[in-house]
């Protein structure tokens, strides 16, 4: 399955685009997506470990299932003052 991963903030800057297509093998989970993302774009490895992920507008953990119609996003940590 191909997951269209939405990127924001630093992830978007590092990847150079607002979304990436990531090939995912079963089981289709956020944890599997993180592993596949690091293989596809190693520059995102550190940020992937520190980022939150959402599936269908709900924060997700590594065991959260991803379905073919799911909207998946990587949400990097932000800072400000």
N, C-alpha and C positions, 0 to 999 in steps of 0.2 A: 504494500500500500504506500502511496505517496502522501505525505503530510505537508500541507502548506503552513509553515510556521511563521507567524507574524513576529516581527522584531521591533523593539523600541529602544530609544535612548542610545546608550553605548553599544548595545548589540547591533543596532542598525548602522551605526557609524563604522564599527569594526568590519561587518560583513559587506558594507557598501551598498546595501539595498534594504528595503522595508520588509522583505519576506524571502524565505528560502524554501525550496522543495526538498524534503528529506525522505529518502526511501527507508521504509520501516518494515522489519520482519516481525512475525508473530513471536510473542504476544505483543499486541499493540498497546503499549503503556508509555507513560511519560518517562519512566526510567530508561526504557529501550530507546525512546526518542532522544534523550540526552546523550546516550552513547553514540547513536548514529550521527547526531549533530557534531560532536567532537571529531568524529572521523571525517565528516564532510568539510568542516571548517575548523581546523585545529586552533586557529587564532581565538576562537570563542571558548576554549576549554576552561580557563580560569573563571570567566564570567558565567559560564553555564553552571558551574558548581555553586556560585553565589546567587543565582537568579531564582525568582519564583516562576512557576509556569501555571497557565490557566487552560482549562478545557471547557469550552462552551460557557465562558464568562464566570467560571468558578475556579478559585485556586485549587491546584491539584498536587498530589504527592506522587512519588515514583510508581505506585501501584495503580494510579488512576488510568482507566481504560480510555483509549482513543478510538473513535469510530470513523468510518469513511466520511461522514458529514460533519465531524467535529471541527470547531474553530479552536485552534491552539495558538497560544501566545507565550513568548518568553519575556519576562518582565524583570529587567536588571534592577539592582538596588540603586536608589537615588540618594543624593545628599543635597543639602541646601541650607540656607541660613536666613 
